[in-house]
């Protein structure tokens, strides 16, 4: 998905959909990394790229969750 990173221009419904897509993609990457590691068929560069992509997704997920979670003043 080629969505802009500016979360302020998106409504909550769009963010919830993107969050679900990003979580799914994150799980898929995790499964792919595990499968390649178990089989020992992936080169280190491929694994590194997949892990970096997974980390970028994790960061996007965290930003969206922060935006969707209301601030609670104690």
PDB file of N, CA, C and O in Angstrom, chain B, residues numbered from 101:
ATOM      1  N   UNK B 101       0.851  -1.167   0.000  1.00  0.00           N
ATOM      2  CA  UNK B 101       0.000   0.000   0.000  1.00  0.00           C
ATOM      3  C   UNK B 101       0.895   1.228   0.000  1.00  0.00           C
ATOM      4  O   UNK B 101       1.833   1.308   0.794  1.00  0.00           O
ATOM      5  N   UNK B 102       0.628   2.162  -0.856  1.00  0.00           N
ATOM      6  CA  UNK B 102       1.453   3.346  -1.005  1.00  0.00           C
ATOM      7  C   UNK B 102       0.766   4.552  -0.384  1.00  0.00           C
ATOM      8  O   UNK B 102       0.458   5.516  -1.084  1.00  0.00           O
ATOM      9  N   UNK B 103       0.523   4.510   0.908  1.00  0.00           N
ATOM     10  CA  UNK B 103      -0.179   5.584   1.590  1.00  0.00           C
ATOM     11  C   UNK B 103       0.822   6.613   2.100  1.00  0.00           C
ATOM     12  O   UNK B 103       1.908   6.256   2.556  1.00  0.00           O
ATOM     13  N   UNK B 104       0.451   7.900   2.022  1.00  0.00           N
ATOM     14  CA  UNK B 104       1.333   8.916   2.575  1.00  0.00           C
ATOM     15  C   UNK B 104       1.430   8.761   4.087  1.00  0.00           C
ATOM     16  O   UNK B 104       0.513   8.244   4.725  1.00  0.00           O
ATOM     17  N   UNK B 105       2.543   9.211   4.657  1.00  0.00           N
ATOM     18  CA  UNK B 105       2.770   9.053   6.089  1.00  0.00           C
ATOM     19  C   UNK B 105       2.096  10.126   6.935  1.00  0.00           C
ATOM     20  O   UNK B 105       2.138  10.040   8.163  1.00  0.00           O
ATOM     21  N   UNK B 106       1.479  11.126   6.328  1.00  0.00           N
ATOM     22  CA  UNK B 106       0.837  12.196   7.073  1.00  0.00           C
ATOM     23  C   UNK B 106      -0.498  11.693   7.624  1.00  0.00           C
ATOM     24  O   UNK B 106      -1.496  11.638   6.906  1.00  0.00           O
ATOM     25  N   UNK B 107      -0.502  11.332   8.898  1.00  0.00           N
ATOM     26  CA  UNK B 107      -1.695  10.760   9.518  1.00  0.00           C
ATOM     27  C   UNK B 107      -2.766  11.809   9.803  1.00  0.00           C
ATOM     28  O   UNK B 107      -3.939  11.468   9.961  1.00  0.00           O
ATOM     29  N   UNK B 108      -2.375  13.077   9.869  1.00  0.00           N
ATOM     30  CA  UNK B 108      -3.335  14.115  10.222  1.00  0.00           C
ATOM     31  C   UNK B 108      -4.387  14.325   9.133  1.00  0.00           C
ATOM     32  O   UNK B 108      -5.451  14.881   9.406  1.00  0.00           O
ATOM     33  N   UNK B 109      -4.105  13.892   7.912  1.00  0.00           N
ATOM     34  CA  UNK B 109      -5.039  14.085   6.807  1.00  0.00           C
ATOM     35  C   UNK B 109      -6.011  12.915   6.645  1.00  0.00           C
ATOM     36  O   UNK B 109      -6.847  12.929   5.742  1.00  0.00           O
ATOM     37  N   UNK B 110      -5.910  11.909   7.504  1.00  0.00           N
ATOM     38  CA  UNK B 110      -6.741  10.717   7.364  1.00  0.00           C
ATOM     39  C   UNK B 110      -7.713  10.619   8.526  1.00  0.00           C
ATOM     40  O   UNK B 110      -7.389  10.979   9.657  1.00  0.00           O
ATOM     41  N   UNK B 111      -8.917  10.124   8.229  1.00  0.00           N
ATOM     42  CA  UNK B 111      -9.874   9.944   9.318  1.00  0.00           C
ATOM     43  C   UNK B 111      -9.642   8.598   9.991  1.00  0.00           C
ATOM     44  O   UNK B 111      -8.877   7.771   9.496  1.00  0.00           O
ATOM     45  N   UNK B 112     -10.300   8.386  11.112  1.00  0.00           N
ATOM     46  CA  UNK B 112     -10.060   7.189  11.920  1.00  0.00           C
ATOM     47  C   UNK B 112     -10.425   5.901  11.188  1.00  0.00           C
ATOM     48  O   UNK B 112      -9.763   4.880  11.374  1.00  0.00           O
ATOM     49  N   UNK B 113     -11.462   5.932  10.365  1.00  0.00           N
ATOM     50  CA  UNK B 113     -11.860   4.728   9.634  1.00  0.00           C
ATOM     51  C   UNK B 113     -10.768   4.281   8.664  1.00  0.00           C
ATOM     52  O   UNK B 113     -10.474   3.091   8.553  1.00  0.00           O
ATOM     53  N   UNK B 114     -10.181   5.229   7.976  1.00  0.00           N
ATOM     54  CA  UNK B 114      -9.096   4.917   7.043  1.00  0.00           C
ATOM     55  C   UNK B 114      -7.900   4.375   7.809  1.00  0.00           C
ATOM     56  O   UNK B 114      -7.263   3.415   7.375  1.00  0.00           O
ATOM     57  N   UNK B 115      -7.596   4.984   8.941  1.00  0.00           N
ATOM     58  CA  UNK B 115      -6.459   4.540   9.744  1.00  0.00           C
ATOM     59  C   UNK B 115      -6.671   3.126  10.278  1.00  0.00           C
ATOM     60  O   UNK B 115      -5.727   2.338  10.335  1.00  0.00           O
ATOM     61  N   UNK B 116      -7.897   2.799  10.667  1.00  0.00           N
ATOM     62  CA  UNK B 116      -8.182   1.448  11.166  1.00  0.00           C
ATOM     63  C   UNK B 116      -7.997   0.406  10.073  1.00  0.00           C
ATOM     64  O   UNK B 116      -7.499  -0.689  10.333  1.00  0.00           O
ATOM     65  N   UNK B 117      -8.392   0.738   8.867  1.00  0.00           N
ATOM     66  CA  UNK B 117      -8.208  -0.180   7.739  1.00  0.00           C
ATOM     67  C   UNK B 117      -6.724  -0.346   7.439  1.00  0.00           C
ATOM     68  O   UNK B 117      -6.247  -1.465   7.253  1.00  0.00           O
ATOM     69  N   UNK B 118      -5.999   0.756   7.392  1.00  0.00           N
ATOM     70  CA  UNK B 118      -4.553   0.688   7.153  1.00  0.00           C
ATOM     71  C   UNK B 118      -3.858  -0.109   8.250  1.00  0.00           C
ATOM     72  O   UNK B 118      -2.940  -0.882   7.974  1.00  0.00           O
ATOM     73  N   UNK B 119      -4.291   0.077   9.485  1.00  0.00           N
ATOM     74  CA  UNK B 119      -3.708  -0.649  10.604  1.00  0.00           C
ATOM     75  C   UNK B 119      -3.884  -2.155  10.422  1.00  0.00           C
ATOM     76  O   UNK B 119      -2.948  -2.923  10.646  1.00  0.00           O
ATOM     77  N   UNK B 120      -5.061  -2.569  10.025  1.00  0.00           N
ATOM     78  CA  UNK B 120      -5.307  -3.997   9.788  1.00  0.00           C
ATOM     79  C   UNK B 120      -4.434  -4.530   8.659  1.00  0.00           C
ATOM     80  O   UNK B 120      -3.894  -5.632   8.756  1.00  0.00           O
ATOM     81  N   UNK B 121      -4.297  -3.756   7.596  1.00  0.00           N
ATOM     82  CA  UNK B 121      -3.466  -4.171   6.460  1.00  0.00           C
ATOM     83  C   UNK B 121      -1.995  -4.270   6.881  1.00  0.00           C
ATOM     84  O   UNK B 121      -1.312  -5.238   6.544  1.00  0.00           O
ATOM     85  N   UNK B 122      -1.519  -3.277   7.609  1.00  0.00           N
ATOM     86  CA  UNK B 122      -0.121  -3.278   8.040  1.00  0.00           C
ATOM     87  C   UNK B 122       0.165  -4.422   9.012  1.00  0.00           C
ATOM     88  O   UNK B 122       1.225  -5.043   8.942  1.00  0.00           O
ATOM     89  N   UNK B 123      -0.776  -4.704   9.919  1.00  0.00           N
ATOM     90  CA  UNK B 123      -0.588  -5.826  10.848  1.00  0.00           C
ATOM     91  C   UNK B 123      -0.526  -7.149  10.096  1.00  0.00           C
ATOM     92  O   UNK B 123       0.286  -8.018  10.414  1.00  0.00           O
ATOM     93  N   UNK B 124      -1.383  -7.294   9.106  1.00  0.00           N
ATOM     94  CA  UNK B 124      -1.386  -8.511   8.303  1.00  0.00           C
ATOM     95  C   UNK B 124      -0.073  -8.671   7.544  1.00  0.00           C
ATOM     96  O   UNK B 124       0.511  -9.754   7.510  1.00  0.00           O
ATOM     97  N   UNK B 125       0.376  -7.591   6.945  1.00  0.00           N
ATOM     98  CA  UNK B 125       1.643  -7.629   6.203  1.00  0.00           C
ATOM     99  C   UNK B 125       2.815  -7.926   7.148  1.00  0.00           C
ATOM    100  O   UNK B 125       3.746  -8.642   6.777  1.00  0.00           O
ATOM    101  N   UNK B 126       2.770  -7.381   8.359  1.00  0.00           N
ATOM    102  CA  UNK B 126       3.807  -7.616   9.355  1.00  0.00           C
ATOM    103  C   UNK B 126       3.858  -9.107   9.724  1.00  0.00           C
ATOM    104  O   UNK B 126       4.936  -9.694   9.815  1.00  0.00           O
ATOM    105  N   UNK B 127       2.682  -9.708   9.933  1.00  0.00           N
ATOM    106  CA  UNK B 127       2.624 -11.144  10.235  1.00  0.00           C
ATOM    107  C   UNK B 127       3.147 -11.975   9.073  1.00  0.00           C
ATOM    108  O   UNK B 127       3.874 -12.948   9.274  1.00  0.00           O
ATOM    109  N   UNK B 128       2.773 -11.588   7.858  1.00  0.00           N
ATOM    110  CA  UNK B 128       3.245 -12.312   6.673  1.00  0.00           C
ATOM    111  C   UNK B 128       4.765 -12.251   6.551  1.00  0.00           C
ATOM    112  O   UNK B 128       5.413 -13.250   6.237  1.00  0.00           O
ATOM    113  N   UNK B 129       5.322 -11.078   6.799  1.00  0.00           N
ATOM    114  CA  UNK B 129       6.779 -10.945   6.753  1.00  0.00           C
ATOM    115  C   UNK B 129       7.442 -11.801   7.831  1.00  0.00           C
ATOM    116  O   UNK B 129       8.473 -12.429   7.592  1.00  0.00           O
ATOM    117  N   UNK B 130       6.843 -11.816   9.007  1.00  0.00           N
ATOM    118  CA  UNK B 130       7.379 -12.633  10.091  1.00  0.00           C
ATOM    119  C   UNK B 130       7.383 -14.109   9.699  1.00  0.00           C
ATOM    120  O   UNK B 130       8.364 -14.816   9.930  1.00  0.00           O
ATOM    121  N   UNK B 131       6.286 -14.569   9.110  1.00  0.00           N
ATOM    122  CA  UNK B 131       6.203 -15.961   8.653  1.00  0.00           C
ATOM    123  C   UNK B 131       7.231 -16.253   7.561  1.00  0.00           C
ATOM    124  O   UNK B 131       7.861 -17.311   7.561  1.00  0.00           O
ATOM    125  N   UNK B 132       7.395 -15.320   6.642  1.00  0.00           N
ATOM    126  CA  UNK B 132       8.358 -15.508   5.553  1.00  0.00           C
ATOM    127  C   UNK B 132       9.787 -15.575   6.086  1.00  0.00           C
ATOM    128  O   UNK B 132      10.580 -16.409   5.649  1.00  0.00           O
ATOM    129  N   UNK B 133      10.109 -14.702   7.024  1.00  0.00           N
ATOM    130  CA  UNK B 133      11.444 -14.698   7.614  1.00  0.00           C
ATOM    131  C   UNK B 133      11.691 -16.013   8.346  1.00  0.00           C
ATOM    132  O   UNK B 133      12.761 -16.608   8.213  1.00  0.00           O
ATOM    133  N   UNK B 134      10.710 -16.466   9.115  1.00  0.00           N
ATOM    134  CA  UNK B 134      10.849 -17.736   9.827  1.00  0.00           C
ATOM    135  C   UNK B 134      11.039 -18.898   8.865  1.00  0.00           C
ATOM    136  O   UNK B 134      11.887 -19.761   9.093  1.00  0.00           O
ATOM    137  N   UNK B 135      10.257 -18.929   7.792  1.00  0.00           N
ATOM    138  CA  UNK B 135      10.350 -20.022   6.830  1.00  0.00           C
ATOM    139  C   UNK B 135      11.711 -20.033   6.144  1.00  0.00           C
ATOM    140  O   UNK B 135      12.318 -21.092   5.980  1.00  0.00           O
ATOM    141  N   UNK B 136      12.189 -18.861   5.744  1.00  0.00           N
ATOM    142  CA  UNK B 136      13.491 -18.785   5.081  1.00  0.00           C
ATOM    143  C   UNK B 136      14.622 -19.167   6.031  1.00  0.00           C
ATOM    144  O   UNK B 136      15.595 -19.803   5.625  1.00  0.00           O
ATOM    145  N   UNK B 137      14.491 -18.782   7.277  1.00  0.00           N
ATOM    146  CA  UNK B 137      15.514 -19.096   8.264  1.00  0.00           C
ATOM    147  C   UNK B 137      15.542 -20.597   8.556  1.00  0.00           C
ATOM    148  O   UNK B 137      16.613 -21.196   8.646  1.00  0.00           O
ATOM    149  N   UNK B 138      14.364 -21.200   8.704  1.00  0.00           N
ATOM    150  CA  UNK B 138      14.291 -22.637   8.992  1.00  0.00           C
ATOM    151  C   UNK B 138      14.894 -23.469   7.861  1.00  0.00           C
ATOM    152  O   UNK B 138      15.609 -24.442   8.100  1.00  0.00           O
ATOM    153  N   UNK B 139      14.597 -23.076   6.653  1.00  0.00           N
ATOM    154  CA  UNK B 139      15.083 -23.835   5.501  1.00  0.00           C
ATOM    155  C   UNK B 139      16.534 -23.530   5.163  1.00  0.00           C
ATOM    156  O   UNK B 139      17.203 -24.322   4.499  1.00  0.00           O
ATOM    157  N   UNK B 140      17.015 -22.389   5.618  1.00  0.00           N
ATOM    158  CA  UNK B 140      18.397 -22.010   5.355  1.00  0.00           C
ATOM    159  C   UNK B 140      18.664 -21.688   3.897  1.00  0.00           C
ATOM    160  O   UNK B 140      19.792 -21.834   3.425  1.00  0.00           O
ATOM    161  N   UNK B 141      17.625 -21.245   3.169  1.00  0.00           N
ATOM    162  CA  UNK B 141      17.801 -20.982   1.745  1.00  0.00           C
ATOM    163  C   UNK B 141      17.957 -19.503   1.413  1.00  0.00           C
ATOM    164  O   UNK B 141      18.258 -19.149   0.273  1.00  0.00           O
ATOM    165  N   UNK B 142      17.753 -18.641   2.403  1.00  0.00           N
ATOM    166  CA  UNK B 142      17.809 -17.205   2.127  1.00  0.00           C
ATOM    167  C   UNK B 142      19.220 -16.677   2.361  1.00  0.00           C
ATOM    168  O   UNK B 142      19.915 -17.084   3.292  1.00  0.00           O
ATOM    169  N   UNK B 143      19.611 -15.779   1.505  1.00  0.00           N
ATOM    170  CA  UNK B 143      20.899 -15.133   1.725  1.00  0.00           C
ATOM    171  C   UNK B 143      20.729 -14.044   2.788  1.00  0.00           C
ATOM    172  O   UNK B 143      19.620 -13.546   2.987  1.00  0.00           O
ATOM    173  N   UNK B 144      21.798 -13.675   3.462  1.00  0.00           N
ATOM    174  CA  UNK B 144      21.714 -12.684   4.543  1.00  0.00           C
ATOM    175  C   UNK B 144      21.150 -11.334   4.098  1.00  0.00           C
ATOM    176  O   UNK B 144      20.458 -10.666   4.867  1.00  0.00           O
ATOM    177  N   UNK B 145      21.441 -10.936   2.876  1.00  0.00           N
ATOM    178  CA  UNK B 145      20.949  -9.647   2.391  1.00  0.00           C
ATOM    179  C   UNK B 145      19.430  -9.648   2.273  1.00  0.00           C
ATOM    180  O   UNK B 145      18.778  -8.670   2.638  1.00  0.00           O
ATOM    181  N   UNK B 146      18.869 -10.730   1.770  1.00  0.00           N
ATOM    182  CA  UNK B 146      17.412 -10.847   1.659  1.00  0.00           C
ATOM    183  C   UNK B 146      16.763 -10.808   3.038  1.00  0.00           C
ATOM    184  O   UNK B 146      15.769 -10.112   3.245  1.00  0.00           O
ATOM    185  N   UNK B 147      17.330 -11.557   3.974  1.00  0.00           N
ATOM    186  CA  UNK B 147      16.786 -11.548   5.334  1.00  0.00           C
ATOM    187  C   UNK B 147      16.865 -10.158   5.953  1.00  0.00           C
ATOM    188  O   UNK B 147      15.931  -9.715   6.621  1.00  0.00           O
ATOM    189  N   UNK B 148      17.980  -9.475   5.731  1.00  0.00           N
ATOM    190  CA  UNK B 148      18.141  -8.125   6.282  1.00  0.00           C
ATOM    191  C   UNK B 148      17.094  -7.172   5.708  1.00  0.00           C
ATOM    192  O   UNK B 148      16.522  -6.363   6.438  1.00  0.00           O
ATOM    193  N   UNK B 149      16.847  -7.265   4.415  1.00  0.00           N
ATOM    194  CA  UNK B 149      15.842  -6.402   3.785  1.00  0.00           C
ATOM    195  C   UNK B 149      14.445  -6.684   4.319  1.00  0.00           C
ATOM    196  O   UNK B 149      13.674  -5.760   4.583  1.00  0.00           O
ATOM    197  N   UNK B 150      14.122  -7.965   4.476  1.00  0.00           N
ATOM    198  CA  UNK B 150      12.805  -8.330   5.010  1.00  0.00           C
ATOM    199  C   UNK B 150      12.645  -7.831   6.442  1.00  0.00           C
ATOM    200  O   UNK B 150      11.579  -7.340   6.815  1.00  0.00           O
ATOM    201  N   UNK B 151      13.691  -7.955   7.235  1.00  0.00           N
ATOM    202  CA  UNK B 151      13.628  -7.502   8.625  1.00  0.00           C
ATOM    203  C   UNK B 151      13.499  -5.985   8.712  1.00  0.00           C
ATOM    204  O   UNK B 151      12.783  -5.476   9.574  1.00  0.00           O
ATOM    205  N   UNK B 152      14.177  -5.264   7.836  1.00  0.00           N
ATOM    206  CA  UNK B 152      14.049  -3.795   7.825  1.00  0.00           C
ATOM    207  C   UNK B 152      12.645  -3.378   7.417  1.00  0.00           C
ATOM    208  O   UNK B 152      12.069  -2.449   7.984  1.00  0.00           O
ATOM    209  N   UNK B 153      12.105  -4.075   6.429  1.00  0.00           N
ATOM    210  CA  UNK B 153      10.732  -3.778   6.000  1.00  0.00           C
ATOM    211  C   UNK B 153       9.744  -4.054   7.126  1.00  0.00           C
ATOM    212  O   UNK B 153       8.801  -3.291   7.336  1.00  0.00           O
ATOM    213  N   UNK B 154       9.963  -5.140   7.844  1.00  0.00           N
ATOM    214  CA  UNK B 154       9.115  -5.488   8.984  1.00  0.00           C
ATOM    215  C   UNK B 154       9.207  -4.420  10.069  1.00  0.00           C
ATOM    216  O   UNK B 154       8.198  -4.065  10.678  1.00  0.00           O
ATOM    217  N   UNK B 155      10.409  -3.909  10.313  1.00  0.00           N
ATOM    218  CA  UNK B 155      10.607  -2.864  11.316  1.00  0.00           C
ATOM    219  C   UNK B 155       9.915  -1.561  10.910  1.00  0.00           C
ATOM    220  O   UNK B 155       9.328  -0.878  11.749  1.00  0.00           O
ATOM    221  N   UNK B 156       9.987  -1.219   9.619  1.00  0.00           N
ATOM    222  CA  UNK B 156       9.281  -0.018   9.144  1.00  0.00           C
ATOM    223  C   UNK B 156       7.778  -0.166   9.343  1.00  0.00           C
ATOM    224  O   UNK B 156       7.100   0.787   9.726  1.00  0.00           O
ATOM    225  N   UNK B 157       7.265  -1.353   9.083  1.00  0.00           N
ATOM    226  CA  UNK B 157       5.832  -1.600   9.305  1.00  0.00           C
ATOM    227  C   UNK B 157       5.482  -1.476  10.784  1.00  0.00           C
ATOM    228  O   UNK B 157       4.443  -0.917  11.135  1.00  0.00           O
ATOM    229  N   UNK B 158       6.348  -1.995  11.645  1.00  0.00           N
ATOM    230  CA  UNK B 158       6.108  -1.898  13.082  1.00  0.00           C
ATOM    231  C   UNK B 158       6.029  -0.432  13.509  1.00  0.00           C
ATOM    232  O   UNK B 158       5.182  -0.066  14.323  1.00  0.00           O
ATOM    233  N   UNK B 159       6.904   0.398  12.965  1.00  0.00           N
ATOM    234  CA  UNK B 159       6.884   1.829  13.274  1.00  0.00           C
ATOM    235  C   UNK B 159       5.590   2.483  12.787  1.00  0.00           C
ATOM    236  O   UNK B 159       5.003   3.303  13.493  1.00  0.00           O
ATOM    237  N   UNK B 160       5.150   2.120  11.581  1.00  0.00           N
ATOM    238  CA  UNK B 160       3.894   2.666  11.050  1.00  0.00           C
ATOM    239  C   UNK B 160       2.716   2.244  11.927  1.00  0.00           C
ATOM    240  O   UNK B 160       1.825   3.044  12.212  1.00  0.00           O
ATOM    241  N   UNK B 161       2.722   0.989  12.346  1.00  0.00           N
ATOM    242  CA  UNK B 161       1.654   0.478  13.206  1.00  0.00           C
ATOM    243  C   UNK B 161       1.623   1.259  14.510  1.00  0.00           C
ATOM    244  O   UNK B 161       0.551   1.646  14.975  1.00  0.00           O
ATOM    245  N   UNK B 162       2.779   1.492  15.099  1.00  0.00           N
ATOM    246  CA  UNK B 162       2.851   2.233  16.366  1.00  0.00           C
ATOM    247  C   UNK B 162       2.337   3.663  16.204  1.00  0.00           C
ATOM    248  O   UNK B 162       1.624   4.166  17.072  1.00  0.00           O
ATOM    249  N   UNK B 163       2.697   4.327  15.089  1.00  0.00           N
ATOM    250  CA  UNK B 163       2.217   5.699  14.862  1.00  0.00           C
ATOM    251  C   UNK B 163       0.696   5.735  14.706  1.00  0.00           C
ATOM    252  O   UNK B 163       0.034   6.626  15.238  1.00  0.00           O
ATOM    253  N   UNK B 164       0.154   4.777  13.983  1.00  0.00           N
ATOM    254  CA  UNK B 164      -1.300   4.748  13.791  1.00  0.00           C
ATOM    255  C   UNK B 164      -2.005   4.449  15.109  1.00  0.00           C
ATOM    256  O   UNK B 164      -3.021   5.070  15.421  1.00  0.00           O
ATOM    257  N   UNK B 165      -1.477   3.505  15.884  1.00  0.00           N
ATOM    258  CA  UNK B 165      -2.088   3.188  17.181  1.00  0.00           C
ATOM    259  C   UNK B 165      -2.055   4.394  18.102  1.00  0.00           C
ATOM    260  O   UNK B 165      -3.014   4.646  18.833  1.00  0.00           O
ATOM    261  N   UNK B 166      -0.960   5.141  18.073  1.00  0.00           N
ATOM    262  CA  UNK B 166      -0.870   6.352  18.889  1.00  0.00           C
ATOM    263  C   UNK B 166      -1.921   7.375  18.467  1.00  0.00           C
ATOM    264  O   UNK B 166      -2.520   8.048  19.306  1.00  0.00           O
ATOM    265  N   UNK B 167      -2.133   7.482  17.181  1.00  0.00           N
ATOM    266  CA  UNK B 167      -3.125   8.444  16.671  1.00  0.00           C
ATOM    267  C   UNK B 167      -4.542   8.022  17.042  1.00  0.00           C
ATOM    268  O   UNK B 167      -5.383   8.868  17.347  1.00  0.00           O
ATOM    269  N   UNK B 168      -4.808   6.718  17.016  1.00  0.00           N
ATOM    270  CA  UNK B 168      -6.154   6.230  17.302  1.00  0.00           C
ATOM    271  C   UNK B 168      -6.469   6.160  18.794  1.00  0.00           C
ATOM    272  O   UNK B 168      -7.637   6.182  19.181  1.00  0.00           O
ATOM    273  N   UNK B 169      -5.440   6.074  19.631  1.00  0.00           N
ATOM    274  CA  UNK B 169      -5.643   5.966  21.058  1.00  0.00           C
ATOM    275  C   UNK B 169      -5.744   7.371  21.647  1.00  0.00           C
ATOM    276  O   UNK B 169      -4.821   8.175  21.515  1.00  0.00           O
ATOM    277  N   UNK B 170      -6.862   7.656  22.290  1.00  0.00           N
ATOM    278  CA  UNK B 170      -7.019   9.004  22.861  1.00  0.00           C
ATOM    279  C   UNK B 170      -6.074   9.220  24.045  1.00  0.00           C
ATOM    280  O   UNK B 170      -5.771   8.295  24.798  1.00  0.00           O
ATOM    281  N   UNK B 171      -5.622  10.455  24.187  1.00  0.00           N
ATOM    282  CA  UNK B 171      -4.774  10.806  25.325  1.00  0.00           C
ATOM    283  C   UNK B 171      -5.645  10.867  26.570  1.00  0.00           C
ATOM    284  O   UNK B 171      -6.696  11.508  26.585  1.00  0.00           O
ATOM    285  N   UNK B 172      -5.191  10.197  27.598  1.00  0.00           N
ATOM    286  CA  UNK B 172      -5.929  10.205  28.859  1.00  0.00           C
ATOM    287  C   UNK B 172      -5.132  11.015  29.871  1.00  0.00           C
ATOM    288  O   UNK B 172      -3.993  10.682  30.199  1.00  0.00           O
ATOM    289  N   UNK B 173      -5.741  12.066  30.349  1.00  0.00           N
ATOM    290  CA  UNK B 173      -5.082  12.924  31.325  1.00  0.00           C
ATOM    291  C   UNK B 173      -5.435  12.396  32.697  1.00  0.00           C
ATOM    292  O   UNK B 173      -6.606  12.336  33.072  1.00  0.00           O
ATOM    293  N   UNK B 174      -4.404  12.010  33.449  1.00  0.00           N
ATOM    294  CA  UNK B 174      -4.641  11.421  34.774  1.00  0.00           C
ATOM    295  C   UNK B 174      -4.791  12.482  35.811  1.00  0.00           C
ATOM    296  O   UNK B 174      -4.997  12.174  36.985  1.00  0.00           O
TER     297      UNK B 174
END
